[in-house]
Amino acid sequence: MTQDNGAQELSFQPKLFSGATQKKTVAIGELYKELKKLSKELNSLEQETVDTQTLDTVTRQLLAPALLKHKEPGVVSYVSCCIADILRLYAPEAPYSDSEIKTIFNVFIDQLQLLGDQNNQFFPLREYLLTSLATVRTPALVAMLPDSEQIVSRFFTVLFGVVQPDQPHNIQMQILDVLQQLLEEPKSVPQDVIDVILLQFTRKRQQDNPAAHQLASDLANATADILQKYIYQYFNDVIVSASQLRADQMRSEGEVTGQRRERAVSMSSSLDDLRSAHYLILELNKSAPGTLLNVIPQLEEEMCVDDVDIRVLATGVLGEMFAEKGFTLAKRYETTWKTWKGRRADTSPLVRVQWIEHAISLYQHQPQLSRELNDFVVEKLSDVDEKVRQAACHSLGVLEISQSVQGAIGENVVEALSERCKDRRSHVRSEAIISLAAMYSQVYEELEGGDVAARNKWGSIPSKIFVLRYINDPDIDSKVESILTGAILNFTKIKDDRSRCQRLLFVFSSLTTKARNGFFSYMRRQRDAIRFTDMYLELCEKQCSGATDESGGALDQQIRLLIVKISMLFPDKSKVENALTQLAGLHDADVYKGLRQTMDPNNDVKSVRKHQKSSLKRLSSLAPSLLEITAPIWKCVGLTTINRGLVPHLIEYMSSGFSSSSGAAQNASAAETIL
């Protein structure tokens, strides 16, 4: 009702109780009717024009325990909405004492906890309550309470618990609004609230409830200036505490066995705490980097502490952060970027491994940053520790070589990687050869298309690989053979013989004279391997069929001599000898026939591969332990590089190319040389 002076008044005075004591409500049907009518009229009143004196009676009535603790959930929902409107109409002051406000907001939170049930008949009332809290900014009342921490913490726990991916977007936004008010209004933020927010960035929480993670990200970005000091304090407490514990434990001496065991468990636990904290830093950097303003200098300090594990963690985390935010982060924190680059010379190889892995990843994620790292990558490719060299080689091999990555990687890096193919450690050599070949495979289209810059940087890779034959090391030779038809010639993916021939001619044409000799030397090595294997199989087949006049001892001796010759071609001679001896003892004609077919010059590539797969599958069923050791033999003797299927195309290129363009003439010359 509107008075003559324009003021609105509450005309409806509900009958909510059956007596004057307010201890017992009217019948439930009547109660719902009264509350519904009251809620409707309160909702229609405007804050600017309402006569709040007309609200005094219901304002007190609605606080009755008989209503707030009613067993019917719908009653409490209606009462909550009515009180929310009372607070709206009285704003900015509240007609309640501090203790009453606490009671009210605890009831509100109980109602909000039911927002997850969207099918409930009273869901619209709870949604109305949330909307009122968000738009009227009622949570500001909580901030004015002398001890509001418990209520604020409950708000965060409950609302992060009820937010779900399938909820309407407006509800998620209103939840965000309420939580943002609860951070902006109080003078300080409870530690429990910080814990709840950071919990949403853990891997498990992101998987279990991505909506809660998104809510935390949005909230952290919206209130980054508020959260900065609390997040810094959180990580500082965790990191300092764990670091101090580890330092104390490292200084402990003279423990008995039980104490040492206990110290080891404690050290492991503190390291787990550190890892969890650093993982959270990474997740915040992805979702809400503005909250880490004071944390990044803290990570910079960690890179210089005595504890190697902490230096490894800090170096890795900052490496990922630079990959994520790149140039902006490096420019904003120049001293941190400089300190991070300096970790390449850390006294611990564990830190240097961590550094080189992340430094090389910058080629892919932040090419503009990585260009200044080329000389440092070259430096680590020659590191005194083999693990660092191996990590550098491997990291280069797993890069996706896009156009930007091609431009970022320096020629000096490619050259240094090729030098590692001759490293004194076999596992480093292996990684280097695989990585060079993988890079070549990825840039082949640019090379074939005549890209001059690409040819200058990458075009010499096949030559660098084939000249390794001059080292005459079975380990290197075996590794080169393993990548020859794969990454270099790509015969495993190219389906037709003409395209295979074109690839072979292109690669061969790019080779230096010395590399061509190396290529042919690998072919001769295969020829020798085929000759010895053919003789070995012939003897195995004789032994298998019993069709021989020779004594068993003489036959065994001949097989033994051939096994020794074959094993000389492979890195682990003793294992190969043992495997071939067991293979001869299988007396399985199908395995022998399959191996023979892989080196039959009358078979094309498709047939060779078919026989390789079928015979190795047969071997796997008979003697699984032999598969890993003998598979390189199948690959070595398999005629997949130059075989019958390529010969007609080689002849065609040779006979038709000399009178054509320079490219065709080059192919013709290469085909003639190969034939």
Secondary structure per residue as TSV (DSSP state, phi and psi in degrees):
chain	resnum	aa	ss	phi	psi
A	1	M	-	360.0	142.9
A	2	T	B	-108.4	129.9
A	3	Q	-	-79.0	172.4
A	4	D	T	-61.4	-31.4
A	5	N	T	-84.1	7.8
A	6	G	S	90.3	-6.9
A	7	A	-	-75.9	141.7
A	8	Q	B	-90.8	145.9
A	9	E	-	-133.6	155.8
A	10	L	-	-79.4	110.4
A	11	S	-	-85.8	-24.3
A	12	F	-	-93.5	123.1
A	13	Q	-	-112.5	103.3
A	14	P	-	-71.6	152.4
A	15	K	-	-101.9	102.7
A	16	L	-	-104.0	-18.5
A	17	F	B	-124.5	151.6
A	18	S	S	-86.9	-9.0
A	19	G	S	-144.6	-179.8
A	20	A	T	-80.2	-11.7
A	21	T	T	-85.9	-9.9
A	22	Q	S	61.4	24.7
A	23	K	S	-94.3	-17.8
A	24	K	S	-135.6	131.2
A	25	T	B	-85.9	166.3
A	26	V	-	-68.0	173.0
A	27	A	-	-54.3	148.6
A	28	I	H	-58.5	-39.9
A	29	G	H	-63.2	-44.4
A	30	E	H	-66.2	-38.5
A	31	L	H	-62.3	-46.2
A	32	Y	H	-59.9	-41.4
A	33	K	H	-62.5	-43.4
A	34	E	H	-68.1	-44.9
A	35	L	H	-66.3	-38.8
A	36	K	H	-63.7	-42.1
A	37	K	H	-68.2	-39.4
A	38	L	H	-64.3	-44.4
A	39	S	H	-61.3	-40.3
A	40	K	H	-64.7	-42.0
A	41	E	H	-72.5	-40.2
A	42	L	H	-60.3	-38.1
A	43	N	H	-65.0	-28.3
A	44	S	H	-82.7	-14.1
A	45	L	-	-80.1	147.4
A	46	E	-	-104.4	141.4
A	47	Q	T	-62.1	-38.5
A	48	E	T	-71.6	-26.2
A	49	T	T	-116.8	-4.6
A	50	V	B	-73.6	143.0
A	51	D	-	-91.0	100.1
A	52	T	G	-65.4	-18.7
A	53	Q	G	-62.9	-29.1
A	54	T	G	-75.3	-8.0
A	55	L	G	-96.5	-8.6
A	56	D	H	-57.2	-42.5
A	57	T	H	-64.6	-52.5
A	58	V	H	-68.0	-28.8
A	59	T	H	-57.7	-41.2
A	60	R	H	-79.1	-38.8
A	61	Q	H	-60.9	-39.4
A	62	L	T	-65.7	-16.2
A	63	L	T	-87.3	-1.9
A	64	A	-	-61.1	133.0
A	65	P	H	-55.9	-30.8
A	66	A	H	-61.6	-24.6
A	67	L	H	-93.6	-48.9
A	68	L	H	-65.8	-25.1
A	69	K	T	-115.0	23.1
A	70	H	-	-62.4	144.6
A	71	K	S	-72.2	-20.7
A	72	E	S	-84.5	116.4
A	73	P	H	-60.6	-32.1
A	74	G	H	-65.5	-32.8
A	75	V	H	-62.7	-47.5
A	76	V	H	-63.6	-35.4
A	77	S	H	-64.4	-45.5
A	78	Y	H	-63.9	-43.9
A	79	V	H	-60.4	-41.5
A	80	S	H	-62.0	-42.8
A	81	C	H	-65.2	-39.5
A	82	C	H	-63.5	-44.6
A	83	I	H	-64.3	-38.4
A	84	A	H	-59.5	-39.7
A	85	D	H	-69.9	-38.1
A	86	I	H	-57.6	-46.0
A	87	L	H	-63.5	-35.8
A	88	R	H	-64.9	-42.6
A	89	L	H	-73.6	-29.4
A	90	Y	H	-87.7	-13.4
A	91	A	T	-52.9	145.0
A	92	P	T	-87.0	-5.8
A	93	E	S	-91.0	156.2
A	94	A	-	-114.0	140.9
A	95	P	S	-84.3	29.4
A	96	Y	S	-132.7	155.7
A	97	S	-	-78.2	169.6
A	98	D	H	-57.8	-44.7
A	99	S	H	-65.8	-35.6
A	100	E	H	-68.6	-37.8
A	101	I	H	-63.1	-39.5
A	102	K	H	-59.7	-46.6
A	103	T	H	-60.5	-45.6
A	104	I	H	-59.7	-48.1
A	105	F	H	-71.5	-28.5
A	106	N	H	-66.8	-37.0
A	107	V	H	-66.3	-43.0
A	108	F	H	-55.9	-46.5
A	109	I	H	-63.4	-38.9
A	110	D	H	-59.3	-38.6
A	111	Q	H	-69.1	-42.7
A	112	L	H	-64.0	-27.7
A	113	Q	T	-65.1	-17.7
A	114	L	T	-93.9	5.5
A	115	L	T	-65.8	-18.8
A	116	G	T	-68.2	-21.2
A	117	D	-	-95.1	89.3
A	118	Q	T	-75.7	-14.3
A	119	N	T	-91.2	-5.6
A	120	N	S	-68.0	142.0
A	121	Q	T	-63.8	-21.6
A	122	F	T	-99.7	7.9
A	123	F	H	-56.1	-41.7
A	124	P	H	-57.6	-33.5
A	125	L	H	-68.2	-41.2
A	126	R	H	-69.6	-34.1
A	127	E	H	-66.7	-39.8
A	128	Y	H	-60.8	-42.8
A	129	L	H	-60.2	-45.5
A	130	L	H	-61.2	-44.2
A	131	T	H	-60.6	-41.6
A	132	S	H	-63.6	-44.7
A	133	L	H	-60.8	-39.4
A	134	A	H	-72.0	-43.5
A	135	T	H	-82.8	-35.1
A	136	V	H	-84.6	-12.7
A	137	R	T	60.6	38.5
A	138	T	T	-60.0	-32.0
A	139	P	T	-56.5	-15.5
A	140	A	H	-59.7	-27.0
A	141	L	H	-63.8	-33.9
A	142	V	H	-64.4	-39.1
A	143	A	H	-62.7	-24.6
A	144	M	T	-82.8	-9.6
A	145	L	S	-73.6	145.0
A	146	P	T	-66.2	-28.7
A	147	D	T	-136.2	73.0
A	148	S	-	-90.8	-3.9
A	149	E	H	-55.5	-42.2
A	150	Q	H	-64.4	-42.4
A	151	I	H	-69.3	-43.6
A	152	V	H	-59.4	-44.5
A	153	S	H	-62.7	-39.4
A	154	R	H	-63.1	-42.2
A	155	F	H	-54.1	-48.9
A	156	F	H	-66.9	-44.0
A	157	T	H	-61.8	-45.7
A	158	V	H	-70.2	-48.1
A	159	L	H	-68.7	-35.6
A	160	F	H	-69.8	-22.6
A	161	G	H	-79.7	-29.3
A	162	V	H	-93.9	-19.2
A	163	V	-	-66.7	134.1
A	164	Q	-	-138.2	153.2
A	165	P	T	-60.3	-30.1
A	166	D	T	-88.2	4.0
A	167	Q	S	-74.8	150.9
A	168	P	-	-56.2	144.4
A	169	H	H	-60.6	-35.4
A	170	N	H	-65.6	-33.2
A	171	I	H	-66.6	-43.3
A	172	Q	H	-62.0	-38.6
A	173	M	H	-68.2	-35.9
A	174	Q	H	-71.0	-36.8
A	175	I	H	-61.0	-43.7
A	176	L	H	-59.3	-42.7
A	177	D	H	-60.9	-45.9
A	178	V	H	-62.6	-46.6
A	179	L	H	-64.6	-37.5
A	180	Q	H	-63.4	-40.4
A	181	Q	H	-61.6	-39.2
A	182	L	H	-69.7	-19.0
A	183	L	H	-89.6	-33.5
A	184	E	H	-80.7	-32.6
A	185	E	S	-80.5	-45.5
A	186	P	S	-68.7	159.7
A	187	K	S	-75.8	-24.3
A	188	S	S	-143.1	160.3
A	189	V	-	-110.4	125.7
A	190	P	-	-61.3	147.6
A	191	Q	H	-61.3	-35.0
A	192	D	H	-59.4	-35.4
A	193	V	H	-66.9	-44.2
A	194	I	H	-60.3	-41.2
A	195	D	H	-61.8	-42.4
A	196	V	H	-65.0	-42.8
A	197	I	H	-62.9	-48.4
A	198	L	H	-67.7	-28.5
A	199	L	H	-57.5	-32.9
A	200	Q	T	-69.7	-14.5
A	201	F	T	-93.8	-2.7
A	202	T	S	-70.3	154.9
A	203	R	H	-59.9	-43.3
A	204	K	H	-64.0	-43.2
A	205	R	H	-66.2	-38.1
A	206	Q	H	-62.1	-37.9
A	207	Q	H	-74.4	-41.5
A	208	D	H	-71.7	-39.0
A	209	N	-	-146.8	83.1
A	210	P	H	-61.0	-25.7
A	211	A	H	-66.9	-37.8
A	212	A	H	-66.9	-37.6
A	213	H	H	-64.9	-42.3
A	214	Q	H	-65.7	-38.6
A	215	L	H	-61.6	-44.0
A	216	A	H	-64.3	-39.5
A	217	S	H	-63.3	-47.5
A	218	D	H	-62.3	-42.1
A	219	L	H	-65.5	-43.9
A	220	A	H	-64.8	-38.3
A	221	N	H	-68.6	-37.2
A	222	A	H	-73.1	-24.9
A	223	T	T	-124.3	29.3
A	224	A	H	-56.2	-40.2
A	225	D	H	-64.9	-28.4
A	226	I	H	-80.0	-42.5
A	227	L	H	-78.0	-20.3
A	228	Q	H	-48.6	-52.8
A	229	K	H	-69.7	-32.4
A	230	Y	H	-73.2	-39.4
A	231	I	H	-68.5	-39.1
A	232	Y	H	-60.1	-45.0
A	233	Q	H	-64.4	-38.9
A	234	Y	H	-59.8	-52.7
A	235	F	H	-67.8	-35.9
A	236	N	H	-62.1	-43.0
A	237	D	H	-63.8	-45.9
A	238	V	H	-65.1	-48.1
A	239	I	H	-69.8	-45.2
A	240	V	H	-63.9	-43.1
A	241	S	H	-62.5	-49.0
A	242	A	H	-66.1	-40.3
A	243	S	H	-64.6	-42.4
A	244	Q	H	-65.2	-40.5
A	245	L	H	-61.1	-43.6
A	246	R	H	-66.0	-39.5
A	247	A	H	-63.6	-42.8
A	248	D	H	-63.3	-40.6
A	249	Q	H	-69.4	-35.3
A	250	M	H	-66.9	-29.8
A	251	R	H	-81.9	-13.9
A	252	S	-	-67.1	133.7
A	253	E	-	-135.9	156.6
A	254	G	S	76.5	20.2
A	255	E	-	-75.2	156.1
A	256	V	-	-78.9	174.4
A	257	T	H	-56.9	-45.4
A	258	G	H	-60.7	-39.0
A	259	Q	H	-67.9	-38.1
A	260	R	H	-64.0	-41.0
A	261	R	H	-63.6	-43.8
A	262	E	H	-63.1	-38.8
A	263	R	H	-65.7	-39.5
A	264	A	H	-63.3	-42.5
A	265	V	H	-63.2	-43.0
A	266	S	H	-64.9	-40.9
A	267	M	H	-60.7	-43.4
A	268	S	H	-63.9	-41.3
A	269	S	H	-64.5	-42.5
A	270	S	H	-66.4	-35.1
A	271	L	H	-67.7	-37.9
A	272	D	H	-61.5	-40.7
A	273	D	H	-61.6	-41.9
A	274	L	H	-64.3	-42.9
A	275	R	H	-63.3	-42.2
A	276	S	H	-62.0	-42.1
A	277	A	H	-64.3	-42.5
A	278	H	H	-70.3	-31.9
A	279	Y	H	-62.9	-42.1
A	280	L	H	-62.2	-37.3
A	281	I	H	-60.6	-43.4
A	282	L	H	-61.7	-43.3
A	283	E	H	-67.2	-38.7
A	284	L	H	-64.9	-37.1
A	285	N	H	-62.9	-34.0
A	286	K	H	-73.9	-40.2
A	287	S	H	-101.8	-35.3
A	288	A	-	-146.4	67.2
A	289	P	G	-62.6	-23.0
A	290	G	G	-64.4	-18.1
A	291	T	G	-80.2	-9.3
A	292	L	G	-101.5	17.3
A	293	L	T	-50.6	-42.6
A	294	N	T	-96.2	-7.9
A	295	V	H	-82.2	-34.5
A	296	I	H	-62.0	-45.2
A	297	P	H	-60.0	-30.3
A	298	Q	H	-65.0	-40.7
A	299	L	H	-64.9	-36.4
A	300	E	H	-59.8	-42.1
A	301	E	H	-64.8	-37.3
A	302	E	H	-61.3	-32.1
A	303	M	T	-66.4	-11.3
A	304	C	T	-114.9	7.9
A	305	V	S	-78.5	169.9
A	306	D	S	-75.8	-29.7
A	307	D	-	-70.5	116.4
A	308	V	H	-63.1	-42.1
A	309	D	H	-58.8	-38.9
A	310	I	H	-70.3	-39.2
A	311	R	H	-63.8	-38.8
A	312	V	H	-62.2	-47.0
A	313	L	H	-60.3	-49.4
A	314	A	H	-64.1	-41.1
A	315	T	H	-64.3	-42.1
A	316	G	H	-67.6	-43.7
A	317	V	H	-63.8	-46.4
A	318	L	H	-66.3	-35.1
A	319	G	H	-59.4	-43.0
A	320	E	H	-69.0	-35.1
A	321	M	H	-68.1	-39.4
A	322	F	H	-65.7	-35.7
A	323	A	H	-66.5	-33.4
A	324	E	H	-77.4	-48.5
A	325	K	H	-107.2	-17.1
A	326	G	T	56.8	-128.5
A	327	F	H	-56.3	-41.3
A	328	T	H	-60.4	-46.7
A	329	L	H	-66.5	-42.0
A	330	A	H	-64.4	-37.2
A	331	K	H	-75.4	-34.9
A	332	R	H	-72.2	-33.9
A	333	Y	T	-121.9	69.1
A	334	E	H	-62.5	-38.6
A	335	T	H	-68.8	-34.8
A	336	T	H	-65.8	-43.6
A	337	W	H	-61.1	-42.4
A	338	K	H	-66.0	-42.7
A	339	T	H	-64.2	-40.1
A	340	W	H	-62.9	-44.3
A	341	K	H	-60.5	-32.0
A	342	G	H	-69.5	-16.7
A	343	R	G	-69.4	-10.0
A	344	R	G	-62.7	-22.4
A	345	A	G	-105.4	19.0
A	346	D	-	-58.4	148.6
A	347	T	S	-67.9	-22.3
A	348	S	S	-95.0	128.0
A	349	P	H	-63.6	-25.3
A	350	L	H	-62.8	-40.9
A	351	V	H	-69.7	-41.0
A	352	R	H	-65.2	-36.0
A	353	V	H	-63.0	-46.8
A	354	Q	H	-58.7	-41.5
A	355	W	H	-65.8	-48.8
A	356	I	H	-66.6	-35.9
A	357	E	H	-62.2	-42.4
A	358	H	H	-78.7	-33.2
A	359	A	H	-62.1	-43.6
A	360	I	H	-69.3	-32.6
A	361	S	H	-63.4	-23.0
A	362	L	H	-66.8	-24.3
A	363	Y	H	-55.4	-39.4
A	364	Q	H	-85.0	-41.1
A	365	H	H	-92.5	-32.2
A	366	Q	-	-141.2	71.0
A	367	P	H	-56.4	-33.4
A	368	Q	H	-67.0	-26.7
A	369	L	H	-82.8	-38.1
A	370	S	H	-68.5	-22.4
A	371	R	G	-58.6	-32.5
A	372	E	G	-80.2	0.3
A	373	L	G	-102.0	-4.8
A	374	N	H	-53.8	-48.3
A	375	D	H	-63.6	-34.0
A	376	F	H	-70.9	-36.2
A	377	V	H	-65.5	-42.4
A	378	V	H	-58.6	-41.8
A	379	E	H	-60.1	-42.8
A	380	K	H	-75.4	-24.0
A	381	L	H	-67.1	-16.4
A	382	S	T	-115.1	21.4
A	383	D	-	-58.6	151.8
A	384	V	S	-68.4	-23.3
A	385	D	S	-97.0	128.9
A	386	E	H	-64.0	-30.7
A	387	K	H	-65.7	-36.0
A	388	V	H	-69.0	-43.9
A	389	R	H	-61.7	-43.7
A	390	Q	H	-63.2	-43.6
A	391	A	H	-62.0	-39.5
A	392	A	H	-64.2	-45.5
A	393	C	H	-63.0	-47.3
A	394	H	H	-62.6	-43.7
A	395	S	H	-62.3	-37.8
A	396	L	H	-66.6	-33.8
A	397	G	H	-71.8	-24.1
A	398	V	T	-96.5	2.9
A	399	L	-	-67.0	145.7
A	400	E	-	-91.2	112.4
A	401	I	-	-85.1	81.8
A	402	S	-	-79.4	178.7
A	403	Q	H	-60.1	-42.3
A	404	S	H	-67.3	-36.8
A	405	V	H	-67.7	-40.0
A	406	Q	H	-56.9	-41.4
A	407	G	H	-72.2	-29.2
A	408	A	H	-79.3	-37.3
A	409	I	S	-72.2	125.8
A	410	G	-	-79.6	154.2
A	411	E	H	-59.6	-31.4
A	412	N	H	-65.4	-28.3
A	413	V	H	-70.3	-44.1
A	414	V	H	-62.3	-41.1
A	415	E	H	-65.2	-42.7
A	416	A	H	-66.6	-36.6
A	417	L	H	-64.6	-40.4
A	418	S	H	-64.2	-31.9
A	419	E	H	-66.0	-31.2
A	420	R	G	-70.3	-13.8
A	421	C	G	-64.4	-16.4
A	422	K	G	-109.9	18.0
A	423	D	-	-58.9	151.1
A	424	R	S	-71.2	-15.7
A	425	R	S	-102.0	130.0
A	426	S	H	-63.4	-39.8
A	427	H	H	-69.0	-28.7
A	428	V	H	-71.6	-44.7
A	429	R	H	-57.2	-44.9
A	430	S	H	-60.5	-47.0
A	431	E	H	-62.6	-39.8
A	432	A	H	-65.3	-45.0
A	433	I	H	-63.6	-45.8
A	434	I	H	-61.7	-42.2
A	435	S	H	-67.5	-44.2
A	436	L	H	-58.2	-46.2
A	437	A	H	-64.3	-40.9
A	438	A	H	-62.7	-41.0
A	439	M	H	-63.0	-44.8
A	440	Y	H	-60.0	-43.0
A	441	S	H	-60.2	-37.7
A	442	Q	H	-76.6	-25.8
A	443	V	H	-102.0	7.5
A	444	Y	H	-59.3	-40.6
A	445	E	H	-59.3	-42.0
A	446	E	H	-65.7	-38.6
A	447	L	H	-64.6	-46.7
A	448	E	H	-65.4	-31.8
A	449	G	T	-77.1	-2.7
A	450	G	T	87.9	16.3
A	451	D	-	-62.7	113.3
A	452	V	H	-64.5	-45.2
A	453	A	H	-61.2	-41.1
A	454	A	H	-64.6	-42.3
A	455	R	H	-65.6	-37.1
A	456	N	H	-65.6	-35.4
A	457	K	H	-88.5	-42.1
A	458	W	H	-112.6	-17.2
A	459	G	T	-62.5	-23.9
A	460	S	T	-88.4	2.0
A	461	I	H	-58.1	-47.8
A	462	P	H	-57.7	-38.7
A	463	S	H	-63.7	-42.2
A	464	K	H	-62.9	-31.1
A	465	I	H	-79.3	-44.0
A	466	F	H	-72.7	-25.4
A	467	V	G	-71.3	-10.7
A	468	L	G	-64.0	-18.4
A	469	R	G	-59.8	-27.8
A	470	Y	G	-68.9	-18.1
A	471	I	G	-73.2	-26.3
A	472	N	-	57.5	47.5
A	473	D	-	-110.3	119.9
A	474	P	H	-55.4	-34.1
A	475	D	H	-65.5	-46.2
A	476	I	H	-66.2	-45.0
A	477	D	H	-60.3	-42.1
A	478	S	H	-64.5	-39.6
A	479	K	H	-67.7	-41.1
A	480	V	H	-62.2	-42.4
A	481	E	H	-61.1	-34.3
A	482	S	H	-69.7	-26.0
A	483	I	H	-105.8	-3.8
A	484	L	I	-61.7	-56.6
A	485	T	I	-82.2	-5.8
A	486	G	I	-90.0	-96.3
A	487	A	I	-67.7	-35.0
A	488	I	I	-76.1	-56.4
A	489	L	T	-92.6	-18.3
A	490	N	-	59.9	27.2
A	491	F	T	-66.1	-20.9
A	492	T	T	-70.7	-22.0
A	493	K	T	-108.1	-28.6
A	494	I	-	-74.8	128.3
A	495	K	-	-94.3	-24.6
A	496	D	S	-113.6	150.3
A	497	D	H	-66.6	-33.8
A	498	R	H	-63.7	-43.9
A	499	S	H	-66.2	-36.8
A	500	R	H	-62.3	-40.9
A	501	C	H	-64.4	-42.4
A	502	Q	H	-60.9	-43.0
A	503	R	H	-63.9	-44.7
A	504	L	H	-59.9	-44.8
A	505	L	H	-66.4	-38.6
A	506	F	H	-63.4	-47.4
A	507	V	H	-63.0	-46.6
A	508	F	H	-63.1	-38.2
A	509	S	H	-64.6	-25.8
A	510	S	H	-82.5	-10.1
A	511	L	-	-76.2	144.7
A	512	T	-	-72.3	166.2
A	513	T	H	-57.9	-42.6
A	514	K	H	-65.3	-39.6
A	515	A	H	-68.5	-35.6
A	516	R	H	-63.1	-41.4
A	517	N	H	-61.9	-38.1
A	518	G	H	-64.5	-40.7
A	519	F	H	-60.1	-48.7
A	520	F	H	-66.3	-30.8
A	521	S	H	-65.4	-36.6
A	522	Y	H	-65.6	-36.3
A	523	M	H	-65.1	-40.1
A	524	R	H	-67.4	-36.8
A	525	R	H	-61.6	-41.0
A	526	Q	H	-65.1	-40.1
A	527	R	H	-59.5	-43.6
A	528	D	H	-64.1	-42.5
A	529	A	H	-62.5	-40.2
A	530	I	H	-64.7	-42.4
A	531	R	H	-62.2	-47.5
A	532	F	H	-65.6	-40.7
A	533	T	H	-67.3	-37.3
A	534	D	H	-62.2	-44.1
A	535	M	H	-65.1	-40.9
A	536	Y	H	-61.3	-45.8
A	537	L	H	-65.6	-37.6
A	538	E	H	-60.2	-42.9
A	539	L	H	-69.2	-39.5
A	540	C	H	-62.4	-40.4
A	541	E	H	-67.9	-37.3
A	542	K	H	-62.8	-45.0
A	543	Q	H	-63.1	-37.9
A	544	C	H	-67.8	-41.2
A	545	S	H	-86.6	-21.2
A	546	G	T	79.5	7.5
A	547	A	-	-86.8	71.5
A	548	T	-	-156.3	146.2
A	549	D	S	-91.4	-8.8
A	550	E	S	-76.3	150.5
A	551	S	-	-68.6	155.3
A	552	G	H	-59.1	-37.4
A	553	G	H	-65.7	-40.2
A	554	A	H	-67.1	-40.1
A	555	L	H	-65.6	-42.6
A	556	D	H	-60.9	-37.9
A	557	Q	H	-66.8	-40.8
A	558	Q	H	-64.4	-43.6
A	559	I	H	-61.3	-40.0
A	560	R	H	-62.5	-41.0
A	561	L	H	-64.8	-40.0
A	562	L	H	-70.1	-36.6
A	563	I	H	-59.8	-42.1
A	564	V	H	-62.5	-42.9
A	565	K	H	-64.8	-43.0
A	566	I	H	-65.8	-43.8
A	567	S	H	-64.2	-24.4
A	568	M	T	-64.4	-18.8
A	569	L	T	-84.3	-5.8
A	570	F	S	-123.0	155.9
A	571	P	S	-64.6	-46.5
A	572	D	-	-99.0	82.4
A	573	K	H	-59.3	-44.9
A	574	S	H	-63.8	-41.2
A	575	K	H	-66.5	-39.8
A	576	V	H	-66.0	-42.9
A	577	E	H	-57.8	-47.5
A	578	N	H	-62.8	-41.3
A	579	A	H	-66.6	-42.9
A	580	L	H	-67.4	-33.3
A	581	T	H	-64.4	-43.7
A	582	Q	H	-67.4	-35.9
A	583	L	H	-62.7	-41.6
A	584	A	H	-64.0	-33.1
A	585	G	H	-77.7	-10.4
A	586	L	H	-69.8	-30.6
A	587	H	-	54.8	44.3
A	588	D	-	-110.9	109.7
A	589	A	H	-65.6	-32.6
A	590	D	H	-65.7	-41.8
A	591	V	H	-64.4	-44.2
A	592	Y	H	-63.7	-43.1
A	593	K	H	-63.4	-42.6
A	594	G	H	-62.3	-42.0
A	595	L	H	-65.5	-38.8
A	596	R	H	-64.8	-38.4
A	597	Q	H	-66.6	-28.7
A	598	T	H	-67.8	-21.0
A	599	M	T	-112.9	18.2
A	600	D	-	-81.4	118.7
A	601	P	T	-64.6	-13.2
A	602	N	T	-82.8	-7.3
A	603	N	S	-95.2	143.3
A	604	D	-	-85.7	179.4
A	605	V	H	-59.7	-42.7
A	606	K	H	-60.8	-43.0
A	607	S	H	-68.2	-40.1
A	608	V	H	-59.1	-46.9
A	609	R	H	-66.2	-36.5
A	610	K	H	-61.8	-44.9
A	611	H	H	-69.7	-35.5
A	612	Q	H	-60.0	-49.6
A	613	K	H	-64.3	-45.4
A	614	S	H	-67.3	-41.2
A	615	S	H	-72.8	-36.0
A	616	L	H	-69.2	-34.1
A	617	K	H	-64.8	-40.9
A	618	R	H	-63.0	-44.4
A	619	L	H	-62.4	-39.5
A	620	S	H	-61.7	-35.7
A	621	S	H	-73.7	-28.2
A	622	L	H	-87.7	-44.4
A	623	A	-	-147.6	80.4
A	624	P	G	-55.1	-32.4
A	625	S	G	-67.0	-18.4
A	626	L	G	-85.6	-15.8
A	627	L	H	-61.2	-49.7
A	628	E	H	-62.3	-38.6
A	629	I	H	-76.8	-37.3
A	630	T	H	-90.2	-18.0
A	631	A	H	-55.1	-41.0
A	632	P	H	-60.4	-26.0
A	633	I	H	-68.0	-45.3
A	634	W	H	-57.9	-42.0
A	635	K	H	-68.2	-39.3
A	636	C	H	-64.5	-43.7
A	637	V	H	-91.0	-11.4
A	638	G	-	-67.3	126.6
A	639	L	-	-83.4	76.6
A	640	T	-	-110.6	-10.1
A	641	T	S	-88.5	-61.0
A	642	I	S	-122.8	119.0
A	643	N	-	-147.0	-175.6
A	644	R	T	-57.8	-36.4
A	645	G	T	-65.5	-26.6
A	646	L	T	-86.5	-22.7
A	647	V	H	-57.9	-47.4
A	648	P	H	-59.1	-38.2
A	649	H	H	-72.0	-37.1
A	650	L	H	-62.3	-41.6
A	651	I	H	-64.7	-40.8
A	652	E	H	-61.6	-46.4
A	653	Y	H	-63.6	-38.8
A	654	M	H	-68.0	-39.8
A	655	S	H	-82.9	-22.5
A	656	S	H	-110.5	-3.9
A	657	G	S	-91.5	-23.5
A	658	F	T	-68.4	-25.9
A	659	S	T	-95.9	8.2
A	660	S	S	-108.2	-150.7
A	661	S	-	-69.6	172.2
A	662	S	H	-64.3	-36.0
A	663	G	H	-64.6	-44.2
A	664	A	H	-65.1	-38.4
A	665	A	H	-64.0	-37.5
A	666	Q	H	-64.1	-42.4
A	667	N	H	-64.6	-39.1
A	668	A	H	-63.7	-41.9
A	669	S	H	-64.9	-41.1
A	670	A	H	-65.7	-41.1
A	671	A	H	-63.9	-41.9
A	672	E	H	-63.1	-41.3
A	673	T	H	-63.8	-42.9
A	674	I	H	-66.0	-42.5
A	675	L	-	-69.3	360.0
